[in-house]
């Protein structure tokens, strides 16, 4: 079973920041938080991942709480092309549970 | 990140037949994964395929129905055997590319069983 909880859907206005929350209260010390998105009919696309520090790349920022029980993916300036299902996944990369188990994700709808 | 080529991209098959899906990666990878995505659903992991060992199947999936081959570090196949309409799904392969790169997915094979 997925170890994360996400809202089923969210709306965001184009050009505004999209903040997607994720709860992972049972995360263990060696598990990473990964974010992927899936645009309709395509394979999932990697966005960002982190262990305990906040991370930023050209696509997004990842904010992880100090207790690591939750995180937020931030798309700073959402566009219509960011409309997709966003998946938050925890996994022990390189360990015995080295695999991605997908939950139901959050459907982000960016509105014009 | 890795480039993954999946073939076929889509197919329509008769019930009772089998389809083999190919996954080719542009570089050597240790771990490959096969997923199923039923219509309107999230992705479900079928099995993990490591080169040189038998595939490890997740609960609810069996080798007789979904045999997997992993002959080398750049290639794998998934066969969907004795198909029924319930097997109509998108099947995706994925590879683990290292801690800094995470996992990369192919574009999927859209299977319709009639």
Interface residues (C-beta under 8 A of the other chain):
Chain A: X32 X34 X38 X41 X42 X43 X44 X45 X46 X49 X85 X87 X93 X94 X98 X99 X100 X101 X102 X103 X104 X105
Chain B: X1 X31 X33 X35 X42 X43 X44 X45 X48 X92 X94 X96 X99 X101 X102 X103 X104 X105 X106 X107 X108 X110
